[in-house]
Amino acid sequence: MKVIGLLIVFCGAIWVFCDARAREKSIFVALMWSFGTLIFLVVFLPLWLITRPKKNNQIMITAKSKHCTSCGKSYEGTPSFCTNCGKSLSN
């Protein structure tokens, strides 16, 4: 039972580190968050989930957005071709 608990704590700490790095935090900050999660999971994991910054590369999907029918990538404005797969986006 202790092994399962330790495995959950380690997985949580690794996930917090990877998520912090993906959200453009420095290695030091990501390590501090993961170390806190490793030591006290029930406090640091919920705290990270509440305070983590939003990703900068997310596109807000609006009525004006275009979607590639081939790969599903979203675009703002009126592009002619999909930059992901190269398919024509004209209707």
C-alpha positions in Angstrom: 0.0 0.0 0.0 2.9 2.4 0.8 4.4 1.7 -2.7 1.1 2.7 -4.4 1.0 5.9 -2.3 4.7 6.8 -3.2 4.0 6.0 -6.9 1.1 8.5 -6.8 3.2 11.2 -5.2 6.1 10.7 -7.6 3.7 10.7 -10.6 2.0 13.9 -9.3 5.4 15.6 -8.8 6.6 14.6 -12.3 3.3 15.8 -13.8 3.5 19.2 -12.0 7.1 19.6 -13.3 6.2 18.8 -16.9 3.1 21.0 -16.7 5.1 24.0 -15.3 7.7 23.6 -18.0 5.0 23.4 -20.7 3.6 26.7 -19.3 6.9 28.4 -19.8 8.1 28.4 -16.1 11.8 28.3 -15.5 13.5 25.0 -14.5 14.0 26.4 -10.9 10.4 27.3 -10.5 9.2 24.0 -12.0 11.5 22.1 -9.6 10.3 24.0 -6.6 6.6 23.3 -7.5 7.4 19.6 -8.0 9.5 19.4 -4.8 6.6 20.9 -2.9 4.3 18.4 -4.5 6.6 15.6 -3.6 6.8 16.7 0.0 3.1 17.7 0.6 0.9 16.5 -2.3 -2.5 17.4 -0.8 -1.5 21.1 -0.6 0.8 21.8 -3.5 -1.1 19.9 -6.3 -4.4 21.7 -5.7 -2.5 25.0 -5.3 -0.7 24.4 -8.6 -4.0 23.5 -10.4 -5.6 26.8 -9.1 -2.7 29.2 -9.7 -1.1 27.8 -12.9 -1.0 30.2 -15.8 -2.9 29.6 -19.0 -1.0 28.4 -22.0 -0.1 31.2 -24.4 -0.5 29.1 -27.5 -4.2 28.3 -27.1 -6.5 29.8 -29.8 -9.9 30.9 -28.7 -12.4 29.3 -31.0 -14.9 31.9 -32.2 -17.5 32.1 -34.9 -14.9 33.8 -37.1 -12.4 30.9 -36.7 -11.7 28.6 -39.6 -11.0 24.9 -39.2 -9.1 22.7 -41.5 -11.4 19.8 -42.5 -8.4 17.5 -43.0 -6.4 17.9 -39.7 -8.8 20.0 -37.5 -6.4 22.9 -36.8 -8.1 26.2 -36.0 -7.1 29.5 -37.6 -8.1 33.2 -37.0 -8.7 35.3 -40.1 -9.0 34.0 -43.6 -5.9 31.9 -44.5 -5.9 30.2 -47.9 -4.0 27.0 -46.9 -3.5 25.0 -43.7 0.0 25.5 -42.3 -0.2 22.1 -40.6 -1.2 19.8 -43.5 -1.2 22.1 -46.6 -4.8 21.6 -47.6 -6.8 24.4 -49.2 -9.1 26.2 -46.7 -11.2 28.0 -49.3 -14.9 27.1 -49.3 
